[in-house]
Amino acid sequence: MNTDGSLPIYKNPKASIEARVNDLLPRMTVQEKVAQIIQGDINGWMDMSNPLDNTLKFNQTGLEEMMRLKGGSIWGGYLVPYEKFVYGVTVGQKYLMENTTLGIPALIQSEGLHGFTNNGTIFPSPIGLAASFNPDVVSQVANITATEAEGLGISHIFAPVLDLSRELRWGRVEENFGEDPFLTGEIGHAFVTGLQSGKRRNASSAAIARMAATCKHFAAFGSPQGGLNLAQVSGGERELRTNFLKPFNRACLESLSIMTAYSSYDGIPAIANTHLLTDVLRNEWGYKYWVTTDAGSVDLLITLHGTCDTRECAAKTALENGISGEMGGGTYTFLTIPDQIKAGTIDVKFLDQTVKSMLRTKFALGLFENPYPYADYMSTIRTPASRTVLHAAETESIVLLENRQNTLPLSKNIASIALIGPQVNRVSFGDYVFFNASLNGISPLDGFKQYLSSVSSSTRVNFAQGSQLWSNDESDIPAAVSAAQSSDVAIVMVGTWSLDQTLLWTPGTNATTGEHVDVADLGLVGAQLKLVQAVKNTGKPTIVVFISGKPIAEPWIQAHADAVIQQFYPGELGGLALAEVVFGAVNPSGKLPVSFPRDVGTTPVFYNYLKGSRPIDAGQVLDNGQLIFGHSYVLNSPAPLWSFGHGLSYTSFNYTNLKLSSSTIKKTQDFSVSVTVHNTGSVVGKEVVQVYLTDIQSSVVTPNQELVGFKKVEIPARGSTVVTIPVISSQLAVWSLSNSWVVESGNFIVKVGTSDQVFAQTTLTVQ
């Protein structure tokens, strides 16, 4: 209470967010302010080491010390019984609300990249969600992730990742939404909207969200030199603006938090980049919410980047240049801030700005009114509605890459199929899932059996693993060949693999994708390619399924397989969804969010390269060893095996009557593209209508093409629909020689289709 007995403004739920922030900040001591911007951990007062232990007790001394030093946000990303987790959160928030001077609740944090990690529903990996090209489905996925976490008292989710998949050797490609800035921005915006929409129960009228999304990693993190995690990212202001910042600008201006990148860009560590974090994010974009570093990254100013030699320097640099807090995982350099303020080496205004951003996020969530878990938290976890959205996400994420002579779909009455490969009897999730999460998943082997049983099929399934994912041992290939020979068709499932967050960081375990798991080769590991070749050599129709977290560079498979399917790491129903696609119960509609190179040496292979950057005078090595020499890569080609936007269907589509709302526009004028899409086949199908733009002549070099709009539509067999896609004028702008966005006069080619196939095109003139 105020000294006159009145209610402080910051405790008034009817007051505006800004009024509450401005009332609370002056009441805080420097120590209280610093405690707001350092991440604490629930294990400070709860023993979270045993995922099976449900002991409901806490350490009072640990609780008080944690909240005194690091009480602004609390990491809670542990796999423990829900009852224990809820107990720990309630104890922590009750202490803050009732036993501290100001009663400021904490953000409770966890992971939710593709599903809530404490035994929540696991959805397809982000790269798979992007393959759906369906923002509505992605928004529903994020909404369920938030719903499952919210009841447990969690208010802050570390997702989505908006890095671009332009460096395919990097281990975290699976966490991204692909290589394209526009698609990443649209899918990211859908994710943020789905995660944050709504209000927590009993929140104030001014609250605007029920969960804080965390856009990361700001910025340009996903293109490290050599593909090595944390390595430098090279580029200039134009590349930064044209590619890396666009998804954040689209998706994150309303997100309640942003996480910075570990890496440096153009020689400046991202966490201490005044231009990036202050000039652009805060001043130019007006971002006013919470910004935090990634785990341990402030210490990297000393140990990796070499721009500081003391913890004091690291804290001062990160705070003053980043207006951001410090996550755990390091030495907590921000604990030096009170003494530095007292000594005059840090201006308190930077601390105040950072604390204000944290308080805005908390008031925006309505935490001061209700920071507690809900009594009925179990009612929102793993519901039938969640299962429905999961199934939609699974099926729409699968991409049909090749289908020679209509090998697919298979008849559900086919006499026998061989399921071969190390991915058949395995549940392969991406990283950032909880320990043993795969136990909730359906493997392809079980999924095929479940589907065939549901349609009363008599199809015989012959299973042979054939090889391990991680071994050169070929001794099991003969058994796989035998299974193929005794079947009508062979389906070979190969790919990459990741691990859950416990195993991925356990010494001695192996993986080929995931955080800190970078690769020098994008081909199949071990005996997998030889397995595919041996099965194909039986003469039986051979379908290859890639189950992976990134593109696989195997041109032999592209050239020889009768059909190829890409399933980026799926969610819990991935095995069933794959069977439904193979047998035609679901018509595939996914499109590639990332291009597939022929070889790691031909990367980068993203579709929107700058004009003139990819000459094609290809060479080739034939199956018989004959060498055909070219002059672009001599014995290979820089053209991708399958390009961004590619994806086949079991029906066919035709495009007619392409129109622009106006073929001549002014520089500030928006326009729309409309086209009639015909389903010329015999089955219903979903088509992703994609609009690409090429600036024919510009003052700086621009991409040969870039996606500016898309829309997914379902069209009945022999039916048609008119699709209209808006394009805003700013999408035509270039980062000019004068370092500003400018829409220039001239002609633009507007085309509909995929990045490597044009169905119709026209010309737009900008006056």
Disulfide bonds with the S-S distance in Angstrom:
Cys215-Cys252 2.13
Cys308-Cys313 2.04
